[in-house]
């Protein structure tokens, strides 16, 4: 990452809430930060929804030209929703924000992690509940999840990526495979609770969907996105994050009118 850009992101994320403008603590150094990449790369092994177009890379040029310089270029094609990506509100809510319309303030800011990996370990159909959030708050001195937070849900299923059988519950593709999907997600009433009672900015998860695999009506998507709350799916490396005290920068490809897009998301730990 460009160092100048990173400095700007650090100042944006930390300066206002950690110190006054005149404080010497406002002099950040890259050496003081840990950067965690929460994104998978895109390749022919990238996990896509069973009915979505998978990633394709076509080589256009690779080698030395007649003029002597080296030149390489590719074409790529893929569905909006696959690999580490964002679900824009319009994905499940009519007349809501598309990818290009989501305010950056919803994609950059303070974040927290709710760890349900022990509960989901032997239950691929686990749904993160209101009780899980209340337990998180109790563990943190009864501190309510702060308004405007980015909430990341760690189920532990990222350890299976990109093994589709273990990660999704099936290696099959096509509409018939939907019935065989098994992975944890966010319960619909918990999604509604986060929006109405904690007014979060965004939510992310280390599984293929914010709704669990056996969902028929995708009500968690609906509850979030009706309220213009985007979701990040197929997140990586959440096990490297603490439960609090970090920032997230989640920048999707800016597709005009897009219902989703590939996402480069990082966490900044001071």
N, C-alpha and C positions, 0 to 999 in steps of 0.2 A: 504494500500500500504506500502511496505517495506520502512522505513524512509531513509535508505542509498540510495536506488534507487531514491526516491523523491528528495533528496538533489542533486543528480547528474543531474536530469532533470531540477531542478530549476537553477543550475549553467549553464547548457547548454542553457536554454531559455533566461536567463536574463543577465548573466555576460558580454558578449561581447558588447552588445548594450547599457547597462545602466551605466556602469562604467569601469574605467580602472582597470587592474589587481591589482594595488596597492591601490585602493580606499577602504576605510572602508565600503562603501555601498555594497561591494561584500560579506559581511558576512550575508548570508541569514538565516532566521529562519522560521521554518514551521508555526509559529504563525503569520507570516507576510503574509501568503498566504491564499487565498480562493480557494478551489478545487471544481469544478463543474463537476459532472458526466454527460456526454452527451449521455450515453448509456442506453437502456432499457435492462432488464434482459430477458433471454430466458426461455420460458415455453409453455404450450399448448395454451396460449392466444397471443403469439407472432404473429405479422402481417407479412405474406409472400405474395409474388406476387401470383395472383389468379391461376397461372398454376404451381407453385413451390411446392415441397414437404415441408410440415410443420414440425415443431420441434416435435420430439418424444423422450421421456426419458423412458428408460427401467431399472427397478430396478434389479440389479444383486445380491446384498447382503445388508442386513441391520439388525444388531443385534450383540449380543455377541457370540463369537466363543466358541468352545469346550475348548479352552485354556484360556478363560476368558476375552480376550480383545474385545473391540467393533470394528466392521469393517463395513463400508458401501461403495458401489461402484455402478455406473450406466453405462449403455451404452446410447449414444444419436445418433440421425440421423436427418439430415436436409439438405435442399438446401443451397448452398453457399449464395444465395441472399434472405435475410429475416431478420427481426428485424433490429437492428442497425448493419450495415455492410458496407463494402467497395466494390465498383465496380473497379476492376483493369482495366487498359487500354485495355487489351486483350478481355475484355467483349464485346466491340463494335469496335475493330480495330485490324485487322490481323497483326501478327508479332510485336505487342506492348507488354509492360511489363505485366507479370502475377503478382499475389500477392507477391510472394517471390522475385521478381525482382525489385519492387518499392523501390527506395532509401529512407532510413529513413529520409533524409533531406527534403523529400516532405511531410512527415507525422508528423514531429515535427517542430514547429516554430511559428512565429508571425501570429496572426489571427485577423480577423475583422468580424463584423456582419452587414449585411444589412437587415433592418427591413421593410418588405412589408406587415405586418400583417393587417394594416388598409385597404390596397388596396385589399387584398385577403379575407377579412372577409366575404364579400357577393358575392364573385366570386371564386368558387372552381376550375375554369379553368384559374385562373390568371397565367400569365407567367412573371417572373422577367425580366425586360427590360434593355437595355443600359441606358435609361433615369433614371432608378432607381439607377444605379451605379453613373451616373453623379450627381444626386441629393445628394447621399451620399458624394461624393467628395466635392460638394459645401458646404454642411453643416460642413465639416471638413476643412474649410479655403482653399478650392480648392486644397487640398492635393490629388494627384493621389493615387489610390490603390497601395501600394508599391509592387514592383516586388518580387516574391517569397512568397507572402501572401497565407494563407489558408483563403478562403472566405466562411463564413457561411451565409446561407439564412434562415431568420426567417419568415415563412408565418403565424405562429400561429396555424397551423393545428395539432401540437403536442398535443394541449389540448383535441383532440378527441381520441388519442391513448389509448387503443387498440380497440375502437369501430369501426369495419370495415366499417359499413354503413356510418358513418359520416367521418371517416378518409380517406376511399378509394372511397366511392360512391356506394359500393355494398358489400353484404355478400356472394354472390355467388362465387363458385370456378369452375375453368375450362376455356377453351379457349373462351367459349361463354360469359364469364363475362367481358372480356377485354373491350368490347364496352361500359360498364357501369361505367368504372373508371373515377372518377372526383376528382382531387386534383391539387394544384398549382405546377409549376415547373419553370425551367429556359428556357427562350426563346432561340432558336438556334442561332440567330444572336448575342445575348448577351453572349452566351457561347463562340462563336468565338471571340468576342471583348475582353473578359477577357483573352483569351489565347494569342491573337496576340498583343493587346495593353497594357496589364498589366502583362502578363507573370506570372500568378499565379501558385502556386505549387499544390493546390488541392481546391476542392469546396465541400460544404456539405449543406444538406437541411433537414428540419423537415417534410418531406413527403416520400411516398414510392419510389419515383423515381426522378431523376434530371430532367427528361422530364415530362411535365404535363400529367395528366391522359388520356386525349384524343389523345395523340401523336400516330401517326401511323408509323412513320419512325425513331423515337428516335434520331433525328438529333443533339440534344444537347449532348447526349452521344457520338455520332460520332465525333462532333467538338472538344470535350474535349479530348477524348481518342485517337484520331488520333495523338494528340500532347502529349501523355503520361501523361495526367492530370487525376488522379483518382478522384472518387466521393464518398462521404459519404452520406448514405441515412438512413432515419428513426432516425434522431437525436432527443435527448430529452433535455429539460431544457434550450433551447436557450434564453428563456425569462429572465433568470438569468444573462445573459452576457451583458456587456456594448458594445457599438459599436466599441470601440478600446481599446487597452491597455491590451491584454491578450495573452496567448500562448496556443497552442493546442498540445496535445500528442495523436496521433491516431495510435494504434498498433493492426493490424489485426492478426488473426491466420495465421501462415506462411505456407500456403498450396502450395506445389510445383506445379507450373503450374496452380494455381487456378485463375478462372475468378473473384472471389469475395471471401469474408470470413467474419465471425462474427468479429465485431470490438469493442474493448474497447477504448473509446475516452474520454478524460478529457480536461477541460480548467483550466489553472492556472492564477489566478488574484493576482497581487501584491498589 
